Amino acid sequence: MVQGKINEIHGWAAMEPGFKVEPWSYTPRPLGENDVEIKIEYCGICGSDLHTIKEEWGGTSYPAIVGHEIVGKVITKGEKVTHLEEGDLVGVGAQVYGCLQEDCNACSRDLDPHCSNGVLTYNSKYADGHQAHGGYAEAVRVNANYAFKIPDSIDPIYAPPLMCAGVTVFAPMLRKGVKKGDRVGIVGIGGLGHLAIQYANALGAEVIAFSHSPNKRQQCLELGASRFVDTSDKNQVDAVRRSLNFLFITSNSQSNQYNDFITWMTFEGQIVLLAVPTGQMTFAPIEFIRSEVAITGSLIGGVNVLKKTLEFSAEHNIRPIIERFPMDRVNEALEHVNCGKARYRAVLENVSSSNL
């Protein structure tokens, strides 16, 4: 059995509910025959990281090392791993294991995030009881099927956000069949939204960006939007009502906005939730009936979809706008993201493992 090269992994862990991580180390689970050990170079900060360390979604198991936008190099591989070699630059997203069996109702349909045997990158447990820890660390061990080669044309520093934010917005576009001629709205121009504009534009759709921040207009147009709508301007909103084929909600919109969103849709339009709204959502049923509008949610993407996300991003030069922080300034970076100041994704850099 191949042994891992790192016997104790040093990282930054949340020790209790709150808004702080601190140096902590753990003994990783044994390297399995289908696993790889990755020396982490970069890790993006996702909103899910914040919710988890603050226990806003409940069920956080402390100490918890979060981070599921991981990019680094393979330093060890199990004896049955054939598609990766030591030295390969790979990315890891929000999932590190799925059964990938043909008789699995989820995995067989490229929906392995819903696999009943699946393991998330952090705050999740393997079948043997070992706790999974994420990318705010010097290294990580994962099932090799969930380590994805980063295309040569993608600069590694820009790859981390593609592993979660990128696939989160691209997966439903693929699944829903967004195509040339469709009119696609993007609500919220942040970490998810600025990537959603680029993907929808690359798929050939006419993209309309919606935001209450008019200072984002020019950047949205540069990213590929054909139109910007200031949602605080009723005349601008009225001008696009009953015109959208798809609407992707990428920000934590107020629950009372959703009835208005429905009126933006053409008949049989589809609204896709990619962010969790604040409060309970209420709807006027007549609007659904009148327009036959559907509202659905979407959760990241499986192995095949993540591969397509990276390939498509490389082919169409889709690149996140990022801010860089050394790993030992992770608390500063978390505060920056939590205050909504990041433009648009924060990426942690492992400048030196001695800083951990």
C-alpha positions as a Markdown table, in Angstrom:
| # | Residue | x | y | z |
|---|---|---|---|---|
| 1 | Met | 0.0 | 0.0 | 0.0 |
| 2 | Val | 1.3 | 3.4 | -1.0 |
| 3 | Gln | 2.0 | 5.8 | 1.9 |
| 4 | Gly | 1.2 | 9.5 | 1.8 |
| 5 | Lys | 4.1 | 11.9 | 2.0 |
| 6 | Ile | 2.5 | 14.1 | 4.6 |
| 7 | Asn | 1.7 | 12.5 | 8.0 |
| 8 | Glu | 0.3 | 15.6 | 9.7 |
| 9 | Ile | -1.6 | 18.2 | 7.7 |
| 10 | His | -1.4 | 21.8 | 9.0 |
| 11 | Gly | -4.2 | 24.2 | 8.2 |
| 12 | Trp | -6.6 | 26.8 | 9.5 |
| 13 | Ala | -9.6 | 25.5 | 11.4 |
| 14 | Ala | -12.7 | 26.9 | 12.9 |
| 15 | Met | -12.7 | 25.6 | 16.5 |
| 16 | Glu | -16.2 | 26.8 | 17.5 |
| 17 | Pro | -19.2 | 28.7 | 16.0 |
| 18 | Gly | -18.1 | 32.2 | 15.1 |
| 19 | Phe | -16.0 | 34.0 | 12.6 |
| 20 | Lys | -12.4 | 33.0 | 13.2 |
| 21 | Val | -10.1 | 30.2 | 12.1 |
| 22 | Glu | -6.8 | 29.4 | 13.7 |
| 23 | Pro | -3.8 | 27.1 | 13.1 |
| 24 | Trp | -4.6 | 23.4 | 13.7 |
| 25 | Ser | -3.3 | 20.1 | 12.4 |
| 26 | Tyr | -4.8 | 16.7 | 11.9 |
| 27 | Thr | -3.7 | 13.2 | 10.9 |
| 28 | Pro | -5.2 | 12.4 | 7.5 |
| 29 | Arg | -7.0 | 9.2 | 6.8 |
| 30 | Pro | -4.8 | 6.5 | 5.1 |
| 31 | Leu | -4.1 | 7.0 | 1.4 |
| 32 | Gly | -6.4 | 4.6 | -0.4 |
| 33 | Glu | -5.6 | 2.8 | -3.6 |
| 34 | Asn | -7.9 | 5.2 | -5.6 |
| 35 | Asp | -6.8 | 8.3 | -3.8 |
| 36 | Val | -4.4 | 11.1 | -4.5 |
| 37 | Glu | -2.5 | 13.4 | -2.1 |
| 38 | Ile | -2.4 | 17.0 | -3.2 |
| 39 | Lys | 0.0 | 19.8 | -2.1 |
| 40 | Ile | -2.3 | 22.8 | -2.1 |
| 41 | Glu | -1.2 | 25.9 | -3.8 |
| 42 | Tyr | -4.4 | 27.9 | -3.9 |
| 43 | Cys | -7.9 | 27.8 | -2.3 |
| 44 | Gly | -10.8 | 30.1 | -3.1 |
| 45 | Ile | -13.2 | 31.4 | -0.5 |
| 46 | Cys | -16.8 | 30.4 | -1.0 |
| 47 | Gly | -19.9 | 31.7 | 0.8 |
| 48 | Ser | -20.5 | 28.2 | 2.0 |
| 49 | Asp | -17.2 | 28.4 | 3.9 |
| 50 | Leu | -18.6 | 31.3 | 5.9 |
| 51 | His | -22.0 | 29.7 | 6.6 |
| 52 | Thr | -20.2 | 26.5 | 7.8 |
| 53 | Ile | -17.7 | 28.1 | 10.2 |
| 54 | Lys | -20.5 | 30.3 | 11.7 |
| 55 | Glu | -22.8 | 27.2 | 11.8 |
| 56 | Glu | -25.5 | 29.1 | 10.1 |
| 57 | Trp | -26.6 | 26.0 | 8.3 |
| 58 | Gly | -26.3 | 23.9 | 11.5 |
| 59 | Gly | -24.4 | 20.6 | 12.0 |
| 60 | Thr | -20.9 | 21.9 | 11.8 |
| 61 | Ser | -18.4 | 19.4 | 13.3 |
| 62 | Tyr | -15.5 | 21.3 | 14.9 |
| 63 | Pro | -12.6 | 21.6 | 14.5 |
| 64 | Ala | -13.4 | 22.2 | 10.8 |
| 65 | Ile | -11.1 | 23.1 | 8.0 |
| 66 | Val | -13.2 | 24.5 | 5.2 |
| 67 | Gly | -12.4 | 25.4 | 1.6 |
| 68 | His | -13.6 | 23.6 | -1.5 |
| 69 | Glu | -12.1 | 25.6 | -4.4 |
| 70 | Ile | -8.7 | 23.8 | -4.2 |
| 71 | Val | -5.9 | 23.9 | -6.7 |
| 72 | Gly | -2.5 | 22.1 | -6.2 |
| 73 | Lys | -0.1 | 19.4 | -7.4 |
| 74 | Val | -0.4 | 15.7 | -7.0 |
| 75 | Ile | 2.4 | 14.5 | -4.7 |
| 76 | Thr | 1.4 | 10.9 | -4.1 |
| 77 | Lys | -1.2 | 8.6 | -5.8 |
| 78 | Gly | -2.7 | 5.3 | -4.9 |
| 79 | Glu | -1.7 | 2.2 | -6.8 |
| 80 | Lys | -4.9 | 2.0 | -8.9 |
| 81 | Val | -4.8 | 5.7 | -10.0 |
| 82 | Thr | -3.9 | 5.7 | -13.7 |
| 83 | His | -5.3 | 9.0 | -15.1 |
| 84 | Leu | -3.1 | 11.3 | -12.9 |
| 85 | Glu | 0.6 | 11.5 | -12.3 |
| 86 | Glu | 2.7 | 13.1 | -9.6 |
| 87 | Gly | 3.3 | 16.7 | -10.5 |
| 88 | Asp | -0.1 | 17.1 | -12.3 |
| 89 | Leu | -1.9 | 20.4 | -11.5 |
| 90 | Val | -5.4 | 19.5 | -10.4 |
| 91 | Gly | -8.5 | 21.1 | -8.9 |
| 92 | Val | -10.9 | 19.8 | -6.3 |
| 93 | Gly | -14.4 | 21.2 | -5.8 |
| 94 | Ala | -17.1 | 20.7 | -3.2 |
| 95 | Gln | -17.2 | 16.9 | -3.4 |
| 96 | Val | -14.4 | 14.4 | -2.8 |
| 97 | Tyr | -16.2 | 11.1 | -3.2 |
| 98 | Gly | -19.2 | 9.5 | -5.0 |
| 99 | Cys | -19.8 | 5.9 | -5.9 |
| 100 | Leu | -20.1 | 6.6 | -9.6 |
| 101 | Gln | -21.9 | 3.3 | -10.1 |
| 102 | Glu | -24.3 | 2.7 | -13.0 |
| 103 | Asp | -27.0 | 1.5 | -10.7 |
| 104 | Cys | -26.8 | 4.7 | -8.6 |
| 105 | Asn | -29.8 | 6.9 | -9.4 |
| 106 | Ala | -27.7 | 10.1 | -8.9 |
| 107 | Cys | -24.3 | 9.2 | -10.3 |
| 108 | Ser | -25.7 | 7.5 | -13.4 |
| 109 | Arg | -27.3 | 10.8 | -14.4 |
| 110 | Asp | -24.3 | 13.0 | -13.7 |
| 111 | Leu | -25.9 | 14.1 | -10.4 |
| 112 | Asp | -23.3 | 12.6 | -8.1 |
| 113 | Pro | -23.6 | 15.5 | -5.6 |
| 114 | His | -26.8 | 13.7 | -4.6 |
| 115 | Cys | -25.1 | 10.3 | -4.3 |
| 116 | Ser | -26.3 | 8.7 | -1.0 |
| 117 | Asn | -22.7 | 7.5 | -0.4 |
| 118 | Gly | -21.1 | 10.9 | -1.4 |
| 119 | Val | -18.6 | 12.8 | 0.7 |
| 120 | Leu | -18.3 | 16.5 | 0.6 |
| 121 | Thr | -14.9 | 18.2 | 0.8 |
| 122 | Tyr | -15.4 | 19.4 | 4.3 |
| 123 | Asn | -17.8 | 19.0 | 7.3 |
| 124 | Ser | -18.6 | 15.5 | 6.0 |
| 125 | Lys | -17.5 | 11.9 | 6.9 |
| 126 | Tyr | -16.1 | 9.0 | 5.0 |
| 127 | Ala | -17.6 | 5.6 | 5.4 |
| 128 | Asp | -14.7 | 4.6 | 7.7 |
| 129 | Gly | -15.6 | 7.5 | 10.1 |
| 130 | His | -12.8 | 9.9 | 9.1 |
| 131 | Gln | -13.7 | 13.5 | 9.0 |
| 132 | Ala | -13.2 | 15.3 | 5.7 |
| 133 | His | -11.3 | 18.6 | 5.8 |
| 134 | Gly | -10.9 | 21.2 | 3.1 |
| 135 | Gly | -8.4 | 23.5 | 1.4 |
| 136 | Tyr | -7.4 | 26.1 | 4.0 |
| 137 | Ala | -4.4 | 23.9 | 4.5 |
| 138 | Glu | -1.1 | 22.7 | 3.1 |
| 139 | Ala | -2.5 | 19.4 | 1.6 |
| 140 | Val | -5.5 | 17.3 | 1.2 |
| 141 | Arg | -6.3 | 13.6 | 0.3 |
| 142 | Val | -9.2 | 12.9 | -2.0 |
| 143 | Asn | -10.6 | 10.2 | -4.3 |
| 144 | Ala | -8.8 | 10.6 | -7.6 |
| 145 | Asn | -12.0 | 10.8 | -9.6 |
| 146 | Tyr | -12.7 | 14.1 | -7.9 |
| 147 | Ala | -9.3 | 15.6 | -8.7 |
| 148 | Phe | -9.5 | 17.3 | -12.1 |
| 149 | Lys | -6.6 | 18.2 | -14.3 |
| 150 | Ile | -6.4 | 22.0 | -14.9 |
| 151 | Pro | -6.1 | 22.8 | -18.6 |
| 152 | Asp | -2.7 | 24.3 | -19.5 |
| 153 | Ser | -4.3 | 27.5 | -20.8 |
| 154 | Ile | -5.8 | 28.3 | -17.4 |
| 155 | Asp | -3.5 | 30.3 | -15.1 |
| 156 | Pro | -3.6 | 28.3 | -11.8 |
| 157 | Ile | -4.4 | 31.4 | -9.7 |
| 158 | Tyr | -7.7 | 31.8 | -11.6 |
| 159 | Ala | -8.7 | 28.2 | -11.4 |
| 160 | Pro | -10.0 | 27.9 | -7.8 |
| 161 | Pro | -13.3 | 29.8 | -8.3 |
| 162 | Leu | -14.1 | 27.6 | -11.3 |
| 163 | Met | -14.2 | 24.5 | -9.0 |
| 164 | Cys | -17.3 | 25.7 | -7.2 |
| 165 | Ala | -18.6 | 29.1 | -8.4 |
| 166 | Gly | -17.9 | 28.2 | -12.0 |
| 167 | Val | -19.6 | 24.8 | -12.0 |
| 168 | Thr | -22.4 | 26.1 | -9.9 |
| 169 | Val | -23.6 | 28.5 | -12.6 |
| 170 | Phe | -22.5 | 26.5 | -15.7 |
| 171 | Ala | -24.1 | 23.2 | -14.6 |
| 172 | Pro | -27.7 | 24.4 | -14.7 |
| 173 | Met | -27.1 | 26.2 | -18.0 |
| 174 | Leu | -26.0 | 22.9 | -19.5 |
| 175 | Arg | -28.8 | 21.0 | -17.9 |
| 176 | Lys | -31.5 | 23.5 | -18.9 |
| 177 | Gly | -30.1 | 23.8 | -22.5 |
| 178 | Val | -29.2 | 27.5 | -22.6 |
| 179 | Lys | -28.4 | 28.3 | -26.2 |
| 180 | Lys | -28.0 | 30.9 | -28.9 |
| 181 | Gly | -31.1 | 33.1 | -29.1 |
| 182 | Asp | -32.2 | 32.6 | -25.5 |
| 183 | Arg | -32.6 | 35.7 | -23.3 |
| 184 | Val | -30.9 | 35.0 | -20.0 |
| 185 | Gly | -31.1 | 37.2 | -16.9 |
| 186 | Ile | -28.5 | 37.2 | -14.2 |
| 187 | Val | -29.5 | 38.6 | -10.8 |
| 188 | Gly | -26.7 | 39.6 | -8.5 |
| 189 | Ile | -23.3 | 40.5 | -9.9 |
| 190 | Gly | -20.9 | 39.0 | -7.5 |
| 191 | Gly | -18.8 | 35.8 | -7.2 |
| 192 | Leu | -21.3 | 33.7 | -9.0 |
| 193 | Gly | -23.0 | 36.3 | -11.2 |
| 194 | His | -19.9 | 37.7 | -12.9 |
| 195 | Leu | -19.0 | 34.2 | -14.0 |
| 196 | Ala | -22.6 | 33.4 | -15.0 |
| 197 | Ile | -22.5 | 36.4 | -17.4 |
| 198 | Gln | -19.5 | 35.0 | -19.1 |
| 199 | Tyr | -20.8 | 31.4 | -19.5 |
| 200 | Ala | -24.2 | 32.5 | -20.8 |
| 201 | Asn | -22.6 | 34.9 | -23.3 |
| 202 | Ala | -20.2 | 32.1 | -24.5 |
| 203 | Leu | -23.2 | 29.8 | -25.0 |
| 204 | Gly | -24.6 | 32.4 | -27.4 |
| 205 | Ala | -27.4 | 33.8 | -25.3 |
| 206 | Glu | -28.4 | 37.4 | -25.0 |
| 207 | Val | -27.4 | 38.3 | -21.4 |
| 208 | Ile | -29.1 | 40.9 | -19.2 |
| 209 | Ala | -27.5 | 41.7 | -15.9 |
| 210 | Phe | -29.6 | 42.8 | -13.0 |
| 211 | Ser | -28.2 | 44.7 | -10.0 |
| 212 | His | -29.0 | 47.4 | -7.6 |
| 213 | Ser | -25.5 | 48.7 | -7.9 |
| 214 | Pro | -25.3 | 50.9 | -11.1 |
| 215 | Asn | -21.6 | 51.3 | -10.7 |
| 216 | Lys | -21.3 | 47.7 | -12.0 |
| 217 | Arg | -22.9 | 48.5 | -15.3 |
| 218 | Gln | -19.7 | 49.0 | -17.3 |
| 219 | Gln | -18.0 | 45.9 | -15.9 |
| 220 | Cys | -21.1 | 43.8 | -16.7 |
| 221 | Leu | -21.0 | 45.0 | -20.3 |
| 222 | Glu | -17.3 | 44.2 | -20.5 |
| 223 | Leu | -18.0 | 40.7 | -19.2 |
| 224 | Gly | -20.5 | 40.0 | -22.0 |
| 225 | Ala | -23.9 | 41.3 | -20.9 |
| 226 | Ser | -25.7 | 43.1 | -23.7 |
| 227 | Arg | -27.8 | 45.1 | -21.3 |
| 228 | Phe | -27.7 | 46.2 | -17.6 |
| 229 | Val | -30.8 | 46.8 | -15.6 |
| 230 | Asp | -30.7 | 48.8 | -12.4 |
| 231 | Thr | -33.3 | 47.1 | -10.3 |
| 232 | Ser | -34.0 | 50.2 | -8.3 |
| 233 | Asp | -35.2 | 51.9 | -11.5 |
| 234 | Lys | -38.8 | 50.8 | -12.2 |
| 235 | Asn | -38.7 | 52.0 | -15.8 |
| 236 | Gln | -35.6 | 49.9 | -16.5 |
| 237 | Val | -37.3 | 46.8 | -14.9 |
| 238 | Asp | -40.6 | 47.4 | -16.7 |
| 239 | Ala | -38.8 | 47.4 | -20.1 |
| 240 | Val | -37.7 | 43.8 | -19.7 |
| 241 | Arg | -40.9 | 42.2 | -18.2 |
| 242 | Arg | -42.2 | 39.1 | -19.9 |
| 243 | Ser | -39.0 | 38.7 | -22.0 |
| 244 | Leu | -36.7 | 36.3 | -20.3 |
| 245 | Asn | -36.3 | 32.6 | -21.1 |
| 246 | Phe | -34.1 | 32.0 | -18.1 |
| 247 | Leu | -33.3 | 33.8 | -14.9 |
| 248 | Phe | -30.4 | 32.7 | -12.7 |
| 249 | Ile | -30.6 | 34.1 | -9.1 |
| 250 | Thr | -27.0 | 34.3 | -7.8 |
| 251 | Ser | -27.4 | 36.6 | -4.8 |
| 252 | Asn | -29.3 | 36.3 | -1.6 |
| 253 | Ser | -32.3 | 38.2 | -2.8 |
| 254 | Gln | -35.1 | 39.2 | -0.4 |
| 255 | Ser | -37.9 | 36.7 | -0.4 |
| 256 | Asn | -40.5 | 39.3 | -1.3 |
| 257 | Gln | -38.7 | 39.9 | -4.7 |
| 258 | Tyr | -39.6 | 36.6 | -6.2 |
| 259 | Asn | -43.2 | 37.5 | -7.2 |
| 260 | Asp | -41.6 | 40.3 | -9.2 |
| 261 | Phe | -39.0 | 38.0 | -10.7 |
| 262 | Ile | -41.8 | 35.8 | -12.1 |
| 263 | Thr | -43.2 | 38.8 | -14.1 |
| 264 | Trp | -39.8 | 39.2 | -15.9 |
| 265 | Met | -40.3 | 35.8 | -17.5 |
| 266 | Thr | -41.7 | 34.8 | -20.9 |
| 267 | Phe | -44.2 | 31.9 | -21.0 |
| 268 | Glu | -42.5 | 28.6 | -19.9 |
| 269 | Gly | -39.6 | 30.6 | -18.6 |
| 270 | Gln | -37.3 | 29.0 | -15.9 |
| 271 | Ile | -36.0 | 30.6 | -12.8 |
| 272 | Val | -33.0 | 28.9 | -11.3 |
| 273 | Leu | -32.0 | 29.4 | -7.6 |
| 274 | Leu | -28.3 | 29.3 | -7.0 |
| 275 | Ala | -28.2 | 31.3 | -3.8 |
| 276 | Val | -30.3 | 30.9 | -0.6 |
| 277 | Pro | -32.9 | 33.8 | -0.2 |
| 278 | Thr | -33.4 | 35.4 | 3.2 |
| 279 | Gly | -36.6 | 34.4 | 4.9 |
| 280 | Gln | -39.4 | 32.3 | 3.5 |
| 281 | Met | -40.4 | 32.5 | -0.2 |
| 282 | Thr | -44.1 | 33.3 | -1.0 |
| 283 | Phe | -45.6 | 33.4 | -4.4 |
| 284 | Ala | -48.9 | 34.4 | -6.0 |
| 285 | Pro | -50.1 | 31.1 | -7.8 |
| 286 | Ile | -51.8 | 33.0 | -10.6 |
| 287 | Glu | -48.4 | 34.2 | -11.9 |
| 288 | Phe | -47.3 | 30.6 | -12.3 |
| 289 | Ile | -50.5 | 29.6 | -14.1 |
| 290 | Arg | -50.5 | 32.7 | -16.3 |
| 291 | Ser | -47.0 | 32.2 | -17.6 |
| 292 | Glu | -46.3 | 28.5 | -16.9 |
| 293 | Val | -43.1 | 29.6 | -15.2 |
| 294 | Ala | -41.0 | 27.0 | -13.4 |
| 295 | Ile | -38.7 | 27.7 | -10.4 |
| 296 | Thr | -35.9 | 25.2 | -9.6 |
| 297 | Gly | -32.8 | 24.9 | -7.6 |
| 298 | Ser | -29.3 | 23.6 | -8.6 |
| 299 | Leu | -26.5 | 22.2 | -6.6 |
| 300 | Ile | -22.9 | 22.3 | -8.0 |
| 301 | Gly | -22.2 | 19.6 | -10.6 |
| 302 | Gly | -20.9 | 16.0 | -11.0 |
| 303 | Val | -17.6 | 14.7 | -12.3 |
| 304 | Asn | -18.5 | 15.0 | -16.0 |
| 305 | Val | -20.0 | 18.4 | -15.6 |
| 306 | Leu | -17.0 | 19.7 | -13.8 |
| 307 | Lys | -14.7 | 18.4 | -16.5 |
| 308 | Lys | -16.9 | 20.2 | -19.1 |
| 309 | Thr | -16.8 | 23.4 | -17.0 |
| 310 | Leu | -13.0 | 23.4 | -17.1 |
| 311 | Glu | -12.8 | 22.6 | -20.8 |
| 312 | Phe | -15.4 | 25.2 | -21.7 |
| 313 | Ser | -13.7 | 27.8 | -19.5 |
| 314 | Ala | -10.4 | 27.1 | -21.2 |
| 315 | Glu | -11.9 | 27.2 | -24.7 |
| 316 | His | -13.8 | 30.5 | -24.2 |
| 317 | Asn | -11.2 | 32.2 | -21.9 |
| 318 | Ile | -13.6 | 32.5 | -19.0 |
| 319 | Arg | -11.8 | 33.9 | -16.1 |
| 320 | Pro | -12.9 | 35.0 | -12.6 |
| 321 | Ile | -12.0 | 38.4 | -11.2 |
| 322 | Ile | -10.1 | 37.7 | -8.0 |
| 323 | Glu | -8.3 | 39.2 | -5.1 |
| 324 | Arg | -5.3 | 37.4 | -3.6 |
| 325 | Phe | -4.5 | 36.8 | 0.0 |
| 326 | Pro | -1.6 | 34.8 | 1.6 |
| 327 | Met | -3.0 | 31.8 | 3.6 |
| 328 | Asp | -1.8 | 33.3 | 6.9 |
| 329 | Arg | -4.1 | 36.3 | 6.3 |
| 330 | Val | -7.1 | 34.0 | 6.0 |
| 331 | Asn | -9.1 | 35.7 | 8.8 |
| 332 | Glu | -8.6 | 39.1 | 7.0 |
| 333 | Ala | -9.8 | 37.5 | 3.8 |
| 334 | Leu | -12.9 | 36.0 | 5.4 |
| 335 | Glu | -13.8 | 39.3 | 6.9 |
| 336 | His | -13.3 | 41.0 | 3.5 |
| 337 | Val | -15.7 | 38.5 | 1.9 |
| 338 | Asn | -18.2 | 38.6 | 4.7 |
| 339 | Cys | -18.5 | 42.4 | 4.4 |
| 340 | Gly | -19.2 | 42.1 | 0.7 |
| 341 | Lys | -16.0 | 43.9 | -0.3 |
| 342 | Ala | -14.5 | 41.1 | -2.5 |
| 343 | Arg | -14.4 | 41.7 | -6.2 |
| 344 | Tyr | -15.4 | 39.1 | -6.9 |
| 345 | Arg | -13.7 | 36.0 | -5.5 |
| 346 | Ala | -11.0 | 35.9 | -2.8 |
| 347 | Val | -8.2 | 33.3 | -3.4 |
| 348 | Leu | -5.8 | 32.2 | -0.7 |
| 349 | Glu | -2.2 | 31.4 | -1.6 |
| 350 | Asn | 0.0 | 28.9 | 0.1 |
| 351 | Val | 3.1 | 31.1 | -0.2 |
| 352 | Ser | 5.0 | 28.8 | 2.2 |
| 353 | Ser | 3.8 | 25.9 | 4.3 |
| 354 | Ser | 5.9 | 27.3 | 7.1 |
| 355 | Asn | 3.3 | 30.0 | 7.6 |
| 356 | Leu | 0.7 | 27.5 | 8.6 |
